[in-house]
Amino acid sequence: MMLYTQIAATELAGTEITRRQLRDKYRVSDSKIWSALHVLEKTGAVSVKRRKGFESVFRFNPTAVELIAAYEEDVALRRRLPKSDDCYILSGDTDEWARVRKHNSVISVFTVKQRVLRKVNGVVV
C-alpha cells in the first residue's frame, strides 16, 4: 500500500494536519511525506489551508479516498506493459522497415568498398 493511500484512508474528512504531524504519526522521512502530500494535493484529496513560514496545514477533502483510488487506477493503466496482441503491425510499417534495412545495407557495403579503395590507393584519412 502506498503511503498516500494509507494517509487518505486513515485521515478523516476535514482533518487539518501539518507535515511534521504526519511524519511523526506514520514514522517516515520528510521526503516520503512530501511525495505523498504532493500526490494528495495533485489529485485534490487535500487542500493547503494556510501557509505559515515553512509550515503548511493540509485539510482532507471528503472524497479523498475515491480520488486516490481513481489516481491509482490511472497510474496502474499507464504502467501496464503492452501485450503482444495489443500491438498491431501495419503493412506500411513493414514496408518502411524493409526500405530502411535495405538502405542501411547499401550504405554499409559502400563504406566497406570505400575503405578498401582508400587502403589500396594509399589514402590516409
GITACOR-V568777 format. One record per residue. N is the residue number from 1. RES is the residue in three letters. PHI is phi in whole degrees, 0 to 359 (none if undefined). PSI is psi in whole degrees, -180 to 180 (999 if undefined). Layout:
N&RES&PHI&PSI / N&RES&PHI&PSI
This chain:
1&MET&none&131 / 2&MET&288&154 / 3&LEU&297&-41 / 4&TYR&294&-32 / 5&THR&292&-43 / 6&GLN&296&-43 / 7&ILE&295&-46 / 8&ALA&296&-33 / 9&ALA&283&-33 / 10&THR&267&-28 / 11&GLU&278&138 / 12&LEU&280&157 / 13&ALA&295&137 / 14&GLY&87&-5 / 15&THR&294&133 / 16&GLU&250&125 / 17&ILE&213&151 / 18&THR&261&170 / 19&ARG&297&-41 / 20&ARG&295&-40 / 21&GLN&296&-40 / 22&LEU&296&-42 / 23&ARG&299&-44 / 24&ASP&289&-36 / 25&LYS&291&-44 / 26&TYR&263&-5 / 27&ARG&54&54 / 28&VAL&231&170 / 29&SER&285&165 / 30&ASP&299&-40 / 31&SER&296&-38 / 32&LYS&291&-38 / 33&ILE&295&-44 / 34&TRP&298&-42 / 35&SER&296&-45 / 36&ALA&296&-43 / 37&LEU&293&-34 / 38&HIS&297&-44 / 39&VAL&295&-44 / 40&LEU&297&-40 / 41&GLU&288&-38 / 42&LYS&296&-37 / 43&THR&277&-12 / 44&GLY&90&10 / 45&ALA&287&-29 / 46&VAL&231&158 / 47&SER&230&148 / 48&VAL&277&116 / 49&LYS&280&-52 / 50&ARG&209&152 / 51&ARG&243&130 / 52&LYS&228&102 / 53&GLY&66&-124 / 54&PHE&271&-10 / 55&GLU&264&134 / 56&SER&241&146 / 57&VAL&253&125 / 58&PHE&256&132 / 59&ARG&247&129 / 60&PHE&275&134 / 61&ASN&276&156 / 62&PRO&296&-27 / 63&THR&261&24 / 64&ALA&300&-42 / 65&VAL&295&-43 / 66&GLU&293&-40 / 67&LEU&296&-41 / 68&ILE&291&-37 / 69&ALA&297&-42 / 70&ALA&295&-39 / 71&TYR&296&-45 / 72&GLU&296&-38 / 73&GLU&295&-42 / 74&ASP&296&-43 / 75&VAL&295&-40 / 76&ALA&296&-40 / 77&LEU&295&-38 / 78&ARG&289&-30 / 79&ARG&273&-11 / 80&ARG&293&130 / 81&LEU&282&141 / 82&PRO&291&141 / 83&LYS&273&166 / 84&SER&295&-31 / 85&ASP&280&-9 / 86&ASP&279&-21 / 87&CYS&267&128 / 88&TYR&249&129 / 89&ILE&259&121 / 90&LEU&272&152 / 91&SER&295&-31 / 92&GLY&297&-35 / 93&ASP&294&-44 / 94&THR&294&-37 / 95&ASP&297&-43 / 96&GLU&296&-43 / 97&TRP&299&-42 / 98&ALA&295&-41 / 99&ARG&296&-44 / 100&VAL&294&-41 / 101&ARG&298&-44 / 102&LYS&295&-42 / 103&HIS&298&-44 / 104&ASN&296&-39 / 105&SER&291&-38 / 106&VAL&297&-44 / 107&ILE&297&-43 / 108&SER&293&-39 / 109&VAL&296&-44 / 110&PHE&299&-42 / 111&THR&296&-41 / 112&VAL&296&-46 / 113&LYS&297&-40 / 114&GLN&296&-41 / 115&ARG&297&-42 / 116&VAL&295&-45 / 117&LEU&298&-40 / 118&ARG&295&-39 / 119&LYS&293&-43 / 120&VAL&295&-42 / 121&ASN&274&-3 / 122&GLY&77&21 / 123&VAL&278&126 / 124&VAL&255&128 / 125&VAL&249&999
